[in-house]
Amino acid sequence: MKSLRLNAIREVLVGAPVANQDELRRKLRRRGIHVTQATLSRDMHELQLVKGPRGYALPGGEGAAIAAGDEDDGPPSLGEMLDSLGLRASQAMNQVVLRTVKGGAQPVAAALDGEEWPEVAGTIAGDDTVLVICTDTKQAGRVAARLRTILEA
């Protein structure tokens, strides 16, 4: 089980750094691996993960260069924001209710606004909920499905 978990951590970190332990734990959970914070901390120590301004990465790999700050400093993409902060999306008539971790709604709403999806008329962010207002019910269904696909990736 431990080697499976360590390999899953490596796979998660191959493409991009992970901002924090909680984000890594959520990504592992999406892969069916449930781990406590203490176990994850030990695994991260064993893998000798590198922590830079952009988060944790594998030592010496492409992710380590990104973690060290070699990537541009542009705003994170909607996918990155949802991967870190998003929980679930559901349609409510011509609106989509997007749940996030506490304090995650405003940055997620800003990232969604930055995408300039034509189906989205606007967003309203609270603390852990983004209300996505769409042009009609059909478009809201498409937006909800698109957001769920991003959340499940």
N, CA and C of each residue as an Amber inpcrd file, in Angstrom:
protein
   459
   0.8310000  -1.2000000   0.0000000   0.0000000   0.0000000   0.0000000
   0.8690000   1.2550000   0.0000000   1.9570000   1.2280000   0.7710000
   2.8170000   2.3980000   0.8580000   3.4380000   2.7120000  -0.4970000
   3.9400000   1.7050000  -1.1960000   4.5690000   1.9610000  -2.5000000
   3.5440000   2.4860000  -3.5030000   2.3060000   1.9900000  -3.4270000
   1.2390000   2.4940000  -4.2970000   0.9900000   3.9710000  -4.0070000
   0.9630000   4.3230000  -2.7250000   0.7270000   5.7100000  -2.3080000
   1.8700000   6.6180000  -2.7530000   3.1130000   6.1620000  -2.5760000
   4.2700000   6.9590000  -2.9860000   4.2780000   7.1600000  -4.5080000
   3.9370000   6.1150000  -5.2450000   3.8670000   6.2450000  -6.7060000
   2.7700000   7.2200000  -7.1210000   1.6440000   7.1910000  -6.4180000
   0.5560000   8.1240000  -6.7280000   0.9950000   9.5640000  -6.4650000
   1.7370000   9.7850000  -5.3910000   2.2460000  11.1360000  -5.0940000
   3.1760000  11.5840000  -6.2140000   4.0620000  10.6960000  -6.6500000
   4.9690000  11.0300000  -7.7580000   4.1780000  11.4060000  -9.0110000
   3.1550000  10.6140000  -9.3290000   2.3400000  10.8760000 -10.5220000
   1.6590000  12.2400000 -10.4410000   1.1300000  12.5630000  -9.2750000
   0.4530000  13.8510000  -9.0870000   1.4220000  15.0060000  -9.3260000
   2.6600000  14.8430000  -8.8590000   3.6310000  15.9320000  -8.9150000
   4.4020000  16.0190000 -10.2280000   4.2470000  15.0390000 -11.1230000
   5.0110000  15.0490000 -12.3710000   4.6890000  16.2820000 -13.2150000
   3.4130000  16.6300000 -13.3490000   3.0320000  17.7270000 -14.2360000
   3.2240000  19.1110000 -13.6590000   2.9750000  19.2480000 -12.3710000
   3.0020000  20.5880000 -11.7780000   3.1450000  20.4620000 -10.2750000
   3.6620000  21.5000000  -9.6350000   3.7600000  21.4600000  -8.1770000
   2.3730000  21.5250000  -7.5410000   2.3120000  21.1440000  -6.2900000
   1.0750000  21.1670000  -5.5160000   1.2600000  22.2120000  -4.4220000
   0.3050000  23.1080000  -4.2800000   0.4480000  24.2600000  -3.3940000
   0.6660000  23.8880000  -1.9280000  -0.0390000  22.8540000  -1.4450000
   0.0770000  22.5230000  -0.0350000  -0.3100000  21.0650000   0.2020000
  -0.1380000  20.6130000   1.4390000  -0.4360000  19.2130000   1.7670000
  -1.9100000  18.8980000   1.5880000  -2.7800000  19.8230000   1.9200000
  -4.2140000  19.5670000   1.7870000  -4.5850000  19.3510000   0.3250000
  -4.0090000  20.1410000  -0.5740000  -4.2730000  19.9620000  -2.0020000
  -3.7880000  18.5860000  -2.4600000  -2.6160000  18.1850000  -2.0100000
  -2.0810000  16.8700000  -2.3710000  -2.9810000  15.7700000  -1.8250000
  -3.4380000  15.9290000  -0.6020000  -4.3370000  14.9410000  -0.0050000
  -5.6270000  14.8100000  -0.8010000  -6.1980000  15.9410000  -1.2650000
  -7.4200000  15.9050000  -2.0740000  -7.1770000  15.2150000  -3.4160000
  -6.0310000  15.5040000  -4.0330000  -5.7140000  14.8650000  -5.3150000
  -5.5590000  13.3580000  -5.1480000  -4.9650000  12.9500000  -4.0470000
  -4.8320000  11.5170000  -3.7780000  -6.1980000  10.8890000  -3.5280000
  -7.0510000  11.6040000  -2.7890000  -8.3980000  11.0970000  -2.5130000
  -9.1770000  10.8860000  -3.8050000  -9.0030000  11.7920000  -4.7720000
  -9.6670000  11.6310000  -6.0730000  -9.1830000  10.3840000  -6.8010000
  -7.9950000   9.9160000  -6.4530000  -7.4490000   8.6910000  -7.0360000
  -7.7980000   7.4690000  -6.1950000  -8.6090000   7.6720000  -5.1600000
  -9.0230000   6.5600000  -4.3170000  -8.0730000   6.2420000  -3.1840000
  -7.1280000   7.1380000  -2.9080000  -6.1620000   6.9220000  -1.8370000
  -6.4780000   7.8860000  -0.6990000  -6.9380000   7.3190000   0.4160000
  -7.2690000   8.1270000   1.5860000  -6.0980000   8.0430000   2.5590000
  -5.5750000   9.2010000   2.9490000  -4.3780000   9.2410000   3.7730000
  -4.5330000  10.3310000   4.8350000  -3.9840000  10.0700000   6.0200000
  -4.0150000  11.0870000   7.0740000  -2.9160000  12.1220000   6.8150000
  -3.0410000  13.2550000   7.4630000  -2.0440000  14.3050000   7.3080000
  -0.6820000  13.8220000   7.7930000  -0.6590000  13.0810000   8.8890000
   0.6150000  12.6080000   9.4450000   1.3080000  11.6440000   8.4830000
   0.5520000  10.7210000   7.9070000   1.1350000   9.7710000   6.9520000
   1.6200000  10.4980000   5.7090000   0.8150000  11.4460000   5.2300000
   1.2130000  12.2050000   4.0470000   2.4910000  12.9910000   4.3170000
   2.5960000  13.5750000   5.4900000   3.7950000  14.3260000   5.8490000
   5.0250000  13.4210000   5.8380000   4.8930000  12.2080000   6.3820000
   6.0120000  11.2540000   6.3670000   6.3740000  10.8570000   4.9350000
   5.3500000  10.6270000   4.1060000   5.6020000  10.2640000   2.7030000
   6.3310000  11.3880000   1.9740000   5.9030000  12.6160000   2.2110000
   6.5360000  13.7610000   1.5540000   7.9970000  13.8800000   1.9820000
   8.2600000  13.6160000   3.2620000   9.6330000  13.6600000   3.7640000
  10.4540000  12.5480000   3.1070000   9.8870000  11.3620000   3.0170000
  10.5960000  10.2300000   2.4160000  10.9190000  10.4870000   0.9430000
   9.9940000  11.1310000   0.2280000  10.2150000  11.4440000  -1.1890000
  11.1240000  12.6590000  -1.3750000  11.4700000  13.3320000  -0.2790000
  12.3300000  14.5190000  -0.3050000  11.7730000  15.5980000  -1.2390000
  10.4780000  15.8540000  -1.1090000   9.8420000  16.8530000  -1.9640000
  10.4550000  18.2290000  -1.7270000  10.5090000  19.0070000  -2.7870000
  11.0560000  20.3580000  -2.7530000   9.8860000  21.3220000  -2.6010000
  10.0100000  22.2830000  -1.6960000   8.9550000  23.2880000  -1.5570000
   9.5040000  24.6380000  -1.9940000   8.8500000  25.1990000  -2.9930000
   9.2120000  26.5210000  -3.4900000   8.0270000  27.4500000  -3.3910000
   8.1240000  28.6360000  -3.9810000   7.0310000  29.6090000  -3.9000000
   5.7340000  29.1100000  -4.5350000   5.8250000  28.1800000  -5.4800000
   4.6220000  27.6720000  -6.1560000   4.1180000  26.3750000  -5.5380000
   4.8450000  25.8260000  -4.5590000   4.3740000  24.6270000  -3.8880000
   5.3800000  23.4980000  -3.8960000   4.8930000  22.2920000  -3.6190000
   5.7370000  21.1050000  -3.5360000   5.9550000  20.5000000  -4.9160000
   7.1510000  19.9450000  -5.1310000   7.4870000  19.2800000  -6.3830000
   8.4910000  18.1800000  -6.0990000   8.6590000  17.2950000  -7.0680000
   9.6610000  16.2410000  -6.9490000  11.0510000  16.8510000  -7.0400000
  12.0210000  16.3160000  -6.3110000  13.3780000  16.8780000  -6.3700000
  14.0150000  16.6290000  -7.7350000  14.6230000  17.6720000  -8.2970000
  15.3840000  17.5440000  -9.5350000  14.5760000  17.4000000 -10.8050000
  13.2670000  17.3330000 -10.7170000  12.4460000  17.1610000 -11.9080000
  11.9490000  18.4810000 -12.4420000  11.1330000  18.3850000 -13.4940000
  10.5520000  19.5820000 -14.1130000   9.7360000  20.3550000 -13.0890000
   9.0030000  19.6260000 -12.2490000   8.2030000  20.2710000 -11.2190000
   9.0430000  21.0540000 -10.2260000  10.2670000  20.6030000  -9.9720000
  11.1390000  21.3150000  -9.0340000  11.5190000  22.6750000  -9.5850000
  11.7610000  22.7570000 -10.8950000  12.0780000  24.0510000 -11.5070000
  10.8880000  24.9880000 -11.3880000   9.6880000  24.4540000 -11.5790000
   8.4860000  25.2760000 -11.4420000   8.3270000  25.7080000  -9.9950000
   8.5500000  24.7800000  -9.0660000   8.4090000  25.1090000  -7.6480000
   9.4040000  26.1850000  -7.2480000  10.5640000  26.1730000  -7.8710000
  11.5850000  27.1610000  -7.5380000  11.2900000  28.5210000  -8.1530000
  10.2760000  28.6170000  -9.0030000   9.8660000  29.9070000  -9.5330000
  10.2830000  30.1610000 -10.9690000  10.6130000  29.1390000 -11.7350000
  11.0280000  29.3410000 -13.1170000   9.8500000  29.5120000 -14.0710000
   8.6260000  29.4470000 -13.5820000   7.4530000  29.6130000 -14.4250000
   6.9970000  31.0660000 -14.3430000   6.2420000  31.5160000 -15.3450000
   5.7840000  32.9080000 -15.3190000   4.8930000  33.1380000 -14.1140000
   4.7830000  34.4000000 -13.7270000   4.0310000  34.7440000 -12.5350000
   2.6050000  35.1900000 -12.8450000   2.0520000  34.7220000 -13.9630000
   0.6840000  35.0560000 -14.3200000  -0.2970000  34.4410000 -13.3430000
  -1.5530000  34.8650000 -13.4000000  -2.5430000  34.3120000 -12.4830000
  -2.7850000  32.8390000 -12.7820000  -3.1570000  32.0580000 -11.7650000
  -3.4290000  30.6420000 -11.9870000  -4.6400000  30.4580000 -12.8840000
  -4.6430000  29.3780000 -13.6280000  -5.7670000  29.0830000 -14.5260000
  -6.9710000  28.6260000 -13.7060000  -8.1230000  28.6040000 -14.3630000
  -9.3290000  28.1170000 -13.7030000  -9.1260000  26.6720000 -13.2640000
  -8.4970000  25.8610000 -14.1030000  -8.2420000  24.4690000 -13.7480000
  -7.3970000  24.3470000 -12.4960000  -6.3600000  25.1680000 -12.3860000
  -5.5060000  25.1410000 -11.1960000  -6.2850000  25.5750000  -9.9570000
  -7.1090000  26.6000000 -10.1250000  -7.8860000  27.0850000  -8.9900000
  -8.8970000  26.0370000  -8.5290000  -9.5950000  25.4200000  -9.4870000
 -10.5750000  24.4070000  -9.1140000  -9.9020000  23.1760000  -8.5310000
  -8.7340000  22.8450000  -9.0500000  -8.0020000  21.6980000  -8.5300000
  -7.6150000  21.9290000  -7.0770000  -7.2530000  23.1520000  -6.7440000
  -6.8350000  23.4790000  -5.3810000  -8.0070000  23.7800000  -4.4560000
  -9.0140000  24.4770000  -4.9660000 -10.0410000  25.0260000  -4.0890000
 -11.4540000  24.5100000  -4.3340000 -11.7130000  23.9660000  -5.5260000
 -13.0670000  23.5610000  -5.8860000 -13.4960000  22.2510000  -5.2590000
 -14.7990000  22.1370000  -4.9650000 -15.3480000  20.9110000  -4.3960000
 -16.3870000  20.2760000  -5.3080000 -17.4240000  21.0370000  -5.6750000
 -18.4890000  20.4670000  -6.5140000 -19.2870000  21.5890000  -7.1710000
 -19.9870000  21.2220000  -8.2420000 -20.8230000  22.1770000  -8.9640000
 -22.1820000  21.5460000  -9.2210000 -23.2260000  22.3500000  -9.0700000
 -24.5750000  21.8650000  -9.3570000 -25.3900000  22.9840000  -9.9830000
 -26.2890000  22.5780000 -10.8670000 -27.1260000  23.5390000 -11.5810000
 -28.3700000  23.8620000 -10.7740000 -28.7840000  25.1250000 -10.8230000
 -30.0370000  25.5820000 -10.2330000 -30.6760000  26.5390000 -11.2320000
 -31.5000000  26.0050000 -12.1030000 -32.1400000  26.7460000 -13.2020000
 -31.0650000  27.3560000 -14.1070000 -31.0250000  28.6740000 -14.2490000
 -30.0260000  29.2940000 -15.1320000 -28.7510000  29.6610000 -14.3780000
 -28.5690000  29.0650000 -13.2070000 -27.4060000  29.3610000 -12.3770000
 -26.6740000  28.0750000 -12.0230000 -25.4010000  28.2380000 -11.6850000
 -24.6020000  27.1160000 -11.2040000 -24.0590000  27.5100000  -9.8390000
 -24.2190000  26.6170000  -8.8860000 -23.6810000  26.8310000  -7.5500000
 -22.3860000  26.0280000  -7.4660000 -21.2950000  26.7370000  -7.2880000
 -19.9690000  26.1250000  -7.2490000 -19.4470000  26.2320000  -5.8220000
 -19.2980000  25.0760000  -5.1600000 -18.8110000  25.0570000  -3.7720000
 -17.2930000  24.9430000  -3.7720000 -16.6630000  25.6560000  -2.8400000
 -15.2060000  25.6500000  -2.7010000 -14.8460000  25.4080000  -1.2360000
 -13.5720000  25.2650000  -0.9810000 -13.1150000  25.2390000   0.4060000
 -13.3370000  26.6320000   0.9900000 -13.3380000  26.7320000   2.3040000
 -13.5400000  28.0420000   2.9470000 -12.4900000  29.0270000   2.4670000
 -12.9480000  30.2150000   2.0840000 -12.0490000  31.2580000   1.6010000
 -11.6640000  31.1060000   0.1390000 -12.1770000  30.0960000  -0.5410000
 -11.7810000  29.8350000  -1.9260000 -12.6830000  30.4350000  -2.9870000
 -13.8340000  30.9350000  -2.6100000 -14.8130000  31.3740000  -3.6030000
 -14.3350000  32.5710000  -4.4330000 -13.7660000  33.5700000  -3.8010000
 -13.3920000  34.7700000  -4.5490000 -12.2940000  34.5100000  -5.5750000
 -11.2110000  33.7810000  -5.2310000 -10.2170000  33.5160000  -6.2710000
 -10.7540000  32.6200000  -7.3930000 -11.6500000  31.6830000  -7.0530000
 -12.2370000  30.8320000  -8.0930000 -13.1270000  31.6710000  -9.0080000
 -13.9230000  32.5580000  -8.4280000 -14.7830000  33.4300000  -9.2340000
 -13.9490000  34.3260000 -10.1480000 -12.8580000  34.8570000  -9.6330000
 -11.9830000  35.6990000 -10.4460000 -11.3900000  34.9090000 -11.6100000
 -10.9820000  33.6670000 -11.3450000 -10.4330000  32.8240000 -12.4160000
 -11.5020000  32.5060000 -13.4530000 -12.7180000  32.2350000 -13.0060000
 -13.8180000  31.9490000 -13.9340000 -14.1540000  33.1940000 -14.7510000
 -14.1840000  34.3420000 -14.1240000 -14.4170000  35.5940000 -14.8480000
 -13.3360000  35.8090000 -15.9020000 -12.1120000  35.4710000 -15.5630000
 -10.9940000  35.6390000 -16.4920000 -11.0940000  34.7520000 -17.7240000
 -11.8270000  33.6500000 -17.6190000 -12.0070000  32.7520000 -18.7640000
 -12.9170000  33.3680000 -19.8330000 -13.7770000  34.2870000 -19.4220000
 -14.7070000  34.9740000 -20.3230000 -15.5440000  34.0050000 -21.1500000
 -16.1200000  32.9990000 -20.4830000 -17.0100000  32.0660000 -21.1610000
 -18.2570000  32.8270000 -21.6000000 -18.6580000  32.7250000 -22.8540000
 -19.8170000  33.4850000 -23.3330000 -21.1240000  33.0830000 -22.6500000
 -21.2030000  31.8650000 -22.1180000 -22.4200000  31.3980000 -21.4480000
 -22.6010000  32.0090000 -20.0750000 -21.5290000  32.5930000 -19.5280000
 -21.5620000  33.1230000 -18.1630000 -21.8100000  34.6310000 -18.2110000
 -22.9210000  35.0400000 -17.5970000 -23.2440000  36.4610000 -17.5300000
 -22.4500000  37.1450000 -16.4160000 -22.1480000  36.3850000 -15.3500000
 -21.3780000  36.9460000 -14.2490000 -21.2950000  35.9780000 -13.0930000
 -20.5030000  36.3620000 -12.1050000 -20.3460000  35.5320000 -10.9090000
 -20.4980000  36.3970000  -9.6710000 -20.9320000  35.7630000  -8.5960000
 -20.9920000  36.4020000  -7.2810000 -20.3270000  35.4280000  -6.3160000
 -19.3470000  35.9050000  -5.5530000 -18.5990000  35.0290000  -4.6540000
 -18.8570000  35.3760000  -3.2030000 -19.0700000  34.3480000  -2.4180000
 -19.1390000  34.4850000  -0.9740000 -17.8290000  33.9760000  -0.3900000
 -17.9160000  33.2350000   0.6950000 -16.7220000  32.6780000   1.3280000
 -16.3610000  31.3190000   0.7220000 -17.3720000  30.4410000   0.6080000
 -17.1130000  29.1010000   0.0870000 -18.0810000  28.7140000  -1.0300000
 -18.7490000  29.7140000  -1.6180000 -19.7120000  29.4530000  -2.6790000
 -19.6110000  30.5270000  -3.7590000 -19.5950000  30.0650000  -5.0170000
 -19.6400000  30.9790000  -6.1540000 -20.9710000  30.7460000  -6.8520000
 -21.7180000  31.8070000  -7.0610000 -22.9420000  31.7360000  -7.8450000
 -22.5820000  32.1660000  -9.2590000 -22.7270000  31.2480000 -10.1940000
 -22.4100000  31.5170000 -11.5880000 -23.7350000  31.7350000 -12.3050000
 -23.9570000  32.9340000 -12.8050000 -25.2010000  33.2700000 -13.4700000
 -24.9920000  33.1060000 -14.9680000 -25.8280000  32.2600000 -15.5560000
 -25.7010000  31.9470000 -16.9840000 -26.8270000  32.5990000 -17.7680000
 -26.6520000  32.6260000 -19.0780000 -27.6140000  33.3070000 -19.9400000
 -28.9530000  32.5900000 -20.0200000 -28.9890000  31.2720000 -19.8340000
 -30.2410000  30.5160000 -19.8020000 -30.0020000  29.1530000 -19.1710000
 -31.0790000  28.3960000 -18.9960000 -30.9970000  27.0970000 -18.3280000
 -30.1080000  26.1200000 -19.0840000 -30.2300000  26.1070000 -20.4000000
 -29.4240000  25.1870000 -21.2210000 -27.9280000  25.4840000 -21.0650000
 -27.5840000  26.7600000 -21.0880000 -26.1810000  27.1490000 -20.9280000
 -25.6820000  26.8140000 -19.5250000 -26.5370000  26.9570000 -18.5210000
 -26.1550000  26.6150000 -17.1490000 -25.8230000  25.1280000 -17.0480000
 -26.5890000  24.2970000 -17.7420000 -26.3000000  22.8650000 -17.7630000
 -24.9330000  22.5840000 -18.3610000 -24.6170000  23.2970000 -19.4310000
 -23.3050000  23.1210000 -20.0740000 -22.1700000  23.5910000 -19.1610000
 -22.3760000  24.7360000 -18.5230000 -21.3470000  25.2720000 -17.6210000
 -21.1440000  24.3250000 -16.4390000 -22.2400000  23.8370000 -15.8580000
 -22.1290000  22.9080000 -14.7250000 -21.3710000  21.6520000 -15.1300000
 -21.6970000  21.1060000 -16.3070000 -21.0230000  19.8990000 -16.7800000
 -19.5330000  20.1690000 -17.0210000 -19.2230000  21.3270000 -17.6010000
 -17.8300000  21.6950000 -17.8700000 -17.0490000  21.8520000 -16.5600000
 -17.6510000  22.4890000 -15.5830000 -17.0010000  22.6710000 -14.2840000
 -16.7960000  21.3260000 -13.5860000 -17.7980000  20.4330000 -13.6530000
 -17.6400000  19.1030000 -13.0470000 -16.5140000  18.3250000 -13.7150000
 -16.3850000  18.4610000 -15.0330000 -15.2980000  17.7790000 -15.7380000
 -13.9430000  18.2830000 -15.2510000 -13.8210000  19.5850000 -15.0790000
 -12.5620000  20.1630000 -14.5760000 -12.2980000  19.6970000 -13.1480000
 -13.3360000  19.6710000 -12.3200000 -13.1870000  19.2480000 -10.9240000
 -12.7730000  17.7800000 -10.8010000 -13.2180000  16.9560000 -11.7260000
 -12.9150000  15.5220000 -11.6650000 -11.5830000  15.1700000 -12.2970000
 -10.9650000  16.1160000 -12.9930000  -9.6960000  15.8180000 -13.6790000
  -8.5670000  15.5910000 -12.7210000
